[in-house]
């Protein structure tokens, strides 16, 4: 039996929760485009769809965080999901940018390094939320990274950003079927012997 969209009292039917509710409980688009879901059900539906997208693409969350921070800082954003996967897995080997300590990519987000440059694969590092907030507070005071960070941290980050640039050049040449370039060795890309450092934001101030 077909359920009427509007009952005798002028209330609208939500096909999701199967309840009749007043018109202001629906978005105008839901009524005009025959979506027939109340506001609450629409929000739940959108949240479930977003969760499914994140599960299908584990790098969407780090990418979304980098996009949001770039927008807040007014920096041009030039990253996609493929870039995020390459950065986290191949360039940084799931290591946090400031400490070099391994972490699961579920606990990492991407953050720009130099606030005076566009957000590209050559200017992004993986951090946890605490490190991201610390970095944002540092560069808010001054964009001079030499003042903000020790030489050891700057060297670690810059080395990885250079590897990212070289990997991108190799990928572009492979796509264009150009002459091969020198491949990156395991020592260049993984750098597993690099000494780990427990990064504490308080210690670097």
N, C-alpha and C positions, 0 to 999 in steps of 0.2 A: 504493500500500500504506500502510495506516494504521500509524503508528509508536506503539507502546505508551508511555503516559506514564511507567510505572514498569517498569524492567527486572527481570531475575531476581535481581539483587543489591540491589534496593531503591533504586536510584538513579532520580532524576527527569529527565525529558527536557525540555530547553529548546528550544522551537520556533524561537527566534531564532538561536542559534548551532548548533543541531542536535546538542548534546552531552548525554550523561547525566552528571549531577552529584549529589553527596549532597544530602540534604534541606536541610541548613543553608545551602546555596548559594542557596536560594530564600527569598523572603519568604513568610510564612504565608498572606498574602492571595492571593499568586500561585498557591498550591496549592489553597486552598479555593474561589477564584472562577474557576478554570480559565483563568488568564492564561497560565500555562506559560512564564514567562520567568525566567531566573536573575537574581540580584541585579545582576551586572555588565551584563547586557543591558538590564535595567530602567532602570538609571542612564543608559546610553547612549540608550535610547529616550526617556526624559524630557528629556534634554539636547537631543536633536534636535527634539522637539516644542516646547520652549521657544524654540529658535533660530528655528523656523518662525513662531512667534507674534510674535517680535520683528521678523522681516522683514516680516510682514504689518502690524504696527503699530510704526512707527519711534519712537513716543513712549512705548512701554511701558518702556524702560530708564530714561529720565529720571524717569518717574513712579514706578517701583519704587524708585529711589534716594531720591526725596523721601519715599516712604512709610517706608522703612527708617530714615532719619534722624529722621523725626517720631516713630517708635516708640521709638527709642533715647532721645530727649529727653522722651518722655512727653507729646507735643503732639498734640491731636486732628487727624486727617487728613481733609481734605474736598476732594480733588482727583480728577478722573477723566481718562481719555485725551483727551477733547475739551478739557478745561481745559489740559492739557499742550501740545496742538497750538496752541491760541490763544496761550498764554503765549510759546512759543518763536517762533512765526512772526509773529503779529500785534502782540503787545505789545512784545516785545523785539527783533523782526526778526533773530533768530539772533545777537544780540550778548550778550557776557558782561556780567553785571550789574555787576561791580565796575570793569571797565575800559572798557566800551562798545565793545570791539573785536569785529568780526564773527568768527564761527566756525561751521563746519558743525554742524548739530544732532546729528550722530553723535558729536561730541566734547563735547557739553554734557549736564549733568544739572540737575535742579531742586533747589533748596535753600531752606528757609525763611529769611526775612530777620530778623524779630523773634521771638525765642524765647518771648516772653510772649504771642503771639497764635497762634490756630489756623493750621494749614497750609491756606490757601485760595488762590484765584487772586490775592487781594489781598495776599498775604504770601509770594510765591515769586519767585525770580530764577534765571536760568540761569547756571551756573558750570561751570568744568572741575573735575576732581577735586582739583587742587592748591588752587584757590580754596575749594572746599567744605571741605577739611581745615583751611585757614587760618581760615575763618569759624567753624567748629566750635570751634577752639582759642581764638579770641577771645571768643566768647560763653560759653565754659566758665568763663573768668576773671571776666567781668562781662557782664551782659545789657544794659548801657548802651551803646547804639549810638553815642551822641555821643562817648563815650570811645574806642570801638573804631575809628571811621572818621572820615576827614576830612569837612568840610562838602561838598566836591565830590562825593565818592562817595555820601554820604547823599542829596544833592539828586537825583543821577541815579537812584538806586534808587526813592526815594519818588515821583518824577515818573512813572516807569513803572508803579508800583503803582496810582497814581491813574488812569492810563489804563486799566489792567485793570479797575478797578471801574466805570469809565464804560462800557467795552465790554460788561461783564456786564449792566449796567442796560439798555443798548440791546437786547441779545439777549432779555432777559426781556420787554421791552415789545413786541418784534416777535412773540414767541411768544403773548403775551396779546392781540395785536392792539389795543394801547393807543395813546394819542396818541404821535406820533413825538417824539423828543427831538433836540436838536442833534447833528448828526453830527460825528465827529472829523475834523479836517483832516489832511492829509498831514504837516504840520509837527508836529501833536500826536502822531500815532502813530509815524511813522518817525523824525522828528527826525534826519535824515541829516546835518544840518550840525553836530550836536553834536560837539564836539572829542573825539577819542579820546585815551585815556590809557593808557599802558603800565602795567598794574597789577602791581607786584611786592610780594608779601606782606611782604618784608623792609622795603620802603620805608614801609609804613604802620604799622609797629609804633611 
